[in-house]
Amino acid sequence: MKKQAFTLIEVLIAIILVGLAIASLLGANIAFTRANGTGAQLSTAEFLIEQIREQTVTTPFADLANTSGFVPTSYPGYSQKTTVEYVNASDLRTGFTSPPTPFRRITVEISLNNKTISSACWIRASY
């Protein structure tokens, strides 16, 4: 009677295949974890931009230049750079500092540990 058993080569091939499967699963797990962390940073940055946008809506037009420095303290490592400039009424892409016009372009850039995560800009009219 012949016993049927696995040969040494068959066992080695099975071990290699299982090892490759485990290595690929670990690599995918690392990639998914990084993507999740980046998504969380982007989501926080977009939330902070929206908070600043809401603040600029409720701020009187004459006081818009004072919006810099708004980042809630519960988000350590995050910083923001806000630029407020007058824009030409006939070409909203052209910014200048004087003479005053009824339109201002507000640009916000959110950074995490001095690395830019997200930015946005919008136009605010005085009327």
C-alpha positions as CSV (number, residue, x, y, z in Angstrom):
1,M,0.0,0.0,0.0
2,K,1.3,3.4,-1.0
3,K,1.0,6.3,1.4
4,Q,0.0,9.5,-0.2
5,A,1.8,12.5,1.3
6,F,3.1,15.9,0.3
7,T,6.6,16.1,-0.9
8,L,9.1,18.6,0.4
9,I,8.8,20.7,-2.8
10,E,5.1,20.9,-2.6
11,V,5.3,22.1,1.0
12,L,7.9,24.7,0.1
13,I,5.7,26.1,-2.8
14,A,2.7,26.2,-0.4
15,I,4.8,28.2,2.2
16,I,6.0,30.6,-0.5
17,L,2.5,31.2,-1.8
18,V,1.1,31.8,1.7
19,G,4.1,34.2,2.5
20,L,3.4,36.2,-0.7
21,A,-0.3,36.4,0.2
22,I,0.5,37.7,3.7
23,A,3.1,40.2,2.4
24,S,0.6,41.6,-0.1
25,L,-2.1,41.9,2.5
26,L,0.3,43.8,4.8
27,G,1.3,46.1,2.0
28,A,-2.3,46.9,1.1
29,N,-3.0,47.5,4.8
30,I,-0.2,50.1,5.0
31,A,-1.4,51.8,1.8
32,F,-5.0,52.0,3.1
33,T,-3.8,53.3,6.5
34,R,-1.8,56.1,4.8
35,A,-4.8,57.0,2.5
36,N,-7.1,57.1,5.5
37,G,-4.7,59.5,7.3
38,T,-4.4,61.7,4.3
39,G,-8.2,61.8,3.9
40,A,-8.6,62.8,7.6
41,Q,-6.1,65.6,7.2
42,L,-7.8,66.9,4.0
43,S,-11.2,66.7,5.7
44,T,-9.9,68.7,8.7
45,A,-8.4,71.3,6.4
46,E,-11.6,71.7,4.4
47,F,-13.5,72.0,7.7
48,L,-11.2,74.8,8.8
49,I,-11.6,76.6,5.4
50,E,-15.3,76.4,5.8
51,Q,-15.1,77.9,9.3
52,I,-13.0,80.8,8.0
53,R,-15.5,81.3,5.1
54,E,-18.4,81.5,7.5
55,Q,-16.4,84.0,9.6
56,T,-15.8,86.2,6.6
57,V,-19.5,86.2,5.8
58,T,-20.4,87.5,9.2
59,T,-17.5,90.0,9.4
60,P,-18.3,93.5,8.3
61,F,-16.8,94.3,4.9
62,A,-14.4,97.0,6.3
63,D,-13.0,94.5,8.9
64,L,-12.2,91.7,6.4
65,A,-8.4,92.2,6.6
66,N,-8.5,91.1,10.3
67,T,-9.5,87.5,9.5
68,S,-5.9,86.1,9.8
69,G,-5.2,84.0,12.8
70,F,-8.4,82.0,12.9
71,V,-7.7,78.4,13.5
72,P,-9.3,76.6,16.5
73,T,-6.8,75.6,19.1
74,S,-8.2,72.1,19.2
75,Y,-6.3,71.4,16.0
76,P,-2.6,71.4,16.9
77,G,-0.2,71.6,14.1
78,Y,-2.6,73.2,11.7
79,S,-2.0,76.8,10.6
80,Q,-3.6,79.1,8.1
81,K,-2.5,81.9,5.8
82,T,-5.3,84.3,4.8
83,T,-4.9,86.9,2.1
84,V,-7.5,89.6,1.5
85,E,-7.1,91.8,-1.6
86,Y,-9.3,94.2,-3.6
87,V,-10.2,92.9,-7.0
88,N,-11.3,94.8,-10.2
89,A,-15.0,94.8,-10.7
90,S,-14.7,94.0,-14.4
91,D,-12.0,91.3,-13.9
92,L,-12.2,89.5,-10.6
93,R,-8.9,87.7,-11.3
94,T,-6.9,90.9,-11.1
95,G,-6.0,91.8,-7.5
96,F,-4.6,95.1,-6.3
97,T,-4.4,97.0,-3.0
98,S,-5.8,100.4,-4.0
99,P,-8.1,102.1,-4.8
100,P,-10.8,100.4,-2.8
101,T,-13.5,98.6,-4.8
102,P,-16.6,96.9,-3.6
103,F,-15.1,93.4,-4.2
104,R,-12.5,91.5,-2.2
105,R,-10.9,88.2,-2.9
106,I,-10.2,86.1,0.2
107,T,-7.6,83.3,-0.2
108,V,-7.1,80.8,2.6
109,E,-4.3,78.2,2.7
110,I,-4.4,75.6,5.4
111,S,-1.1,73.8,6.4
112,L,-0.2,71.0,8.7
113,N,3.3,71.2,10.1
114,N,4.2,73.7,7.3
115,K,3.0,71.5,4.5
116,T,0.0,72.8,2.5
117,I,-3.0,70.6,2.8
118,S,-5.7,72.6,1.1
119,S,-6.5,76.1,-0.2
120,A,-9.5,78.0,-1.4
121,C,-10.5,81.5,-2.5
122,W,-13.8,83.3,-2.9
123,I,-15.1,86.8,-3.7
124,R,-16.9,88.9,-1.1
125,A,-18.9,92.0,-2.2
126,S,-19.7,95.0,0.0
127,Y,-23.4,94.9,-0.9
